[in-house]
Amino acid sequence: MARRPLALDALDAWPSLTALEVSELSDWNEALTALRVHPRITELTFEPFPWQNPPTDARRRPAVANLTVRPPRNNQDLTRLRAIFPGLISLDLDLANHGRELDLTPLHDWPDVAVRTSHNPETVLIGADELDGRLY
C-alpha cells in the first residue's frame, strides 16, 4: 500500500482530539487552517518537519502550544517556527539521527518557550547556556 500525504479536512470527526502526530501533509497552508479552526489541538508532532517547504500564508497560525520536530540538518534559523506557531510554550527538538551540533541561539529571543532536546546526548548544543534554565 502506497503512503499518501495527510489531509486534515476531517478533524470535526474527532472532537476530543488534543494531540496530533503527522508524517507528511498534503498542503501546509490547508493543514494550518484546519489546525487554527480546531484550537483544541494544542500538541503537534511532525515526523519530519517540512523545513524545505514552509507555509506561505502567515495568517493561518494554529493555537499549538507544544511542538515536537526534528531540527533542520543545516541549522537553518529555528525562528521561523515562531512565525508559524506564535503561541508555542514548549518546543521538543528530536535529535535522533541529527548531526554533531545544533545552534540554539535563534531561540534566545523567544523567552516564553521551554526547549527540550532528546535522543542524542552527543550533539553539541550551541547557545544552550544562554537559554537561562529553559533547556531541559
C-alpha positions as CSV (number, residue, x, y, z in Angstrom):
1,M,0.0,0.0,0.0
2,A,1.4,3.4,-1.0
3,R,1.7,6.2,1.5
4,R,-0.2,9.3,0.7
5,P,0.2,12.8,2.3
6,L,-2.3,13.5,5.1
7,A,-5.1,16.0,4.6
8,L,-6.5,17.4,7.8
9,D,-10.0,18.1,6.4
10,A,-11.9,15.7,8.7
11,L,-10.9,17.0,12.2
12,D,-14.5,17.7,13.0
13,A,-15.0,13.9,13.3
14,W,-12.6,13.8,16.3
15,P,-14.0,16.3,18.8
16,S,-11.8,15.1,21.7
17,L,-8.5,15.1,19.8
18,T,-5.9,17.3,21.5
19,A,-2.7,15.8,20.2
20,L,-1.7,15.0,16.6
21,E,1.3,13.4,15.0
22,V,1.8,13.7,11.3
23,S,4.3,12.3,8.9
24,E,3.6,14.2,5.7
25,L,1.0,16.8,4.9
26,S,-0.7,17.2,1.5
27,D,-0.9,21.0,1.8
28,W,0.8,23.0,4.5
29,N,-1.4,26.0,4.3
30,E,-4.6,24.0,4.4
31,A,-3.3,22.0,7.3
32,L,-2.5,25.2,9.3
33,T,-6.0,26.5,8.6
34,A,-7.6,23.2,9.8
35,L,-5.5,23.4,13.0
36,R,-6.4,27.0,13.6
37,V,-10.1,26.2,13.2
38,H,-9.6,23.4,15.8
39,P,-7.9,25.2,18.7
40,R,-8.4,22.1,21.0
41,I,-5.4,20.5,19.2
42,T,-2.6,22.0,21.2
43,E,0.1,19.3,20.8
44,L,1.6,18.6,17.5
45,T,4.5,16.3,16.3
46,F,5.9,16.4,12.8
47,E,7.9,13.4,11.5
48,P,9.6,15.0,9.7
49,F,9.0,18.8,9.8
50,P,8.8,20.2,6.3
51,W,11.8,22.6,6.6
52,Q,12.3,22.8,2.8
53,N,8.7,23.7,2.1
54,P,7.4,26.0,4.9
55,P,3.9,27.5,4.8
56,T,3.4,30.6,2.8
57,D,0.3,32.1,4.5
58,A,1.3,33.6,7.9
59,R,-2.3,34.4,8.7
60,R,-3.1,30.7,9.2
61,R,-1.4,30.3,12.6
62,P,-2.8,27.5,14.8
63,A,-3.1,27.5,18.6
64,V,-0.4,24.8,19.1
65,A,1.3,25.1,22.5
66,N,3.5,22.0,22.4
67,L,5.5,21.2,19.3
68,T,7.9,18.3,18.6
69,V,10.1,18.4,15.5
70,R,13.5,17.2,14.2
71,P,15.6,20.3,13.8
72,P,16.9,21.2,10.3
73,R,20.1,19.4,9.4
74,N,21.8,22.5,8.1
75,N,21.0,24.6,11.2
76,Q,18.5,26.8,9.4
77,D,17.1,29.5,11.5
78,L,14.7,28.0,14.1
79,T,13.0,31.3,14.5
80,R,10.7,30.5,11.5
81,L,8.8,28.3,14.0
82,R,7.9,31.4,15.9
83,A,6.0,32.9,13.0
84,I,4.1,29.7,12.4
85,F,3.4,28.8,16.0
86,P,3.3,32.1,18.0
87,G,1.5,30.6,21.0
88,L,4.2,27.9,21.5
89,I,5.3,27.3,25.1
90,S,7.2,24.1,24.7
91,L,9.5,23.0,21.8
92,D,10.9,19.5,21.8
93,L,13.8,19.0,19.4
94,D,14.2,15.4,18.5
95,L,17.9,14.9,17.8
96,A,17.7,11.3,16.7
97,N,20.0,10.9,13.6
98,H,20.9,14.6,13.9
99,G,24.4,16.0,13.1
100,R,27.1,16.8,15.5
101,E,25.9,20.2,16.6
102,L,22.7,22.3,16.8
103,D,22.6,26.0,17.0
104,L,20.1,27.1,19.6
105,T,20.9,30.8,19.5
106,P,17.9,31.7,17.3
107,L,15.7,30.6,20.3
108,H,17.3,33.2,22.7
109,D,14.8,35.8,21.6
110,W,11.8,33.6,22.2
111,P,11.7,33.9,26.0
112,D,8.3,32.2,26.6
113,V,9.4,28.8,25.1
114,A,10.8,26.0,27.1
115,V,13.2,23.8,24.9
116,R,13.8,20.1,25.3
117,T,16.2,18.0,23.4
118,S,16.0,14.3,23.2
119,H,17.6,11.1,21.8
120,N,21.2,12.2,21.2
121,P,23.3,13.4,24.2
122,E,26.4,13.6,21.9
123,T,25.1,16.5,19.9
124,V,26.8,19.8,20.8
125,L,24.2,22.4,21.6
126,I,25.5,25.9,20.7
127,G,24.0,28.7,22.7
128,A,22.4,26.3,25.3
129,D,23.8,28.2,28.3
130,E,22.0,31.4,27.2
131,L,18.6,29.8,27.4
132,D,18.6,30.6,31.1
133,G,17.0,27.5,32.6
134,R,14.6,27.0,29.6
135,L,16.5,24.0,28.3
136,Y,15.5,20.6,29.6
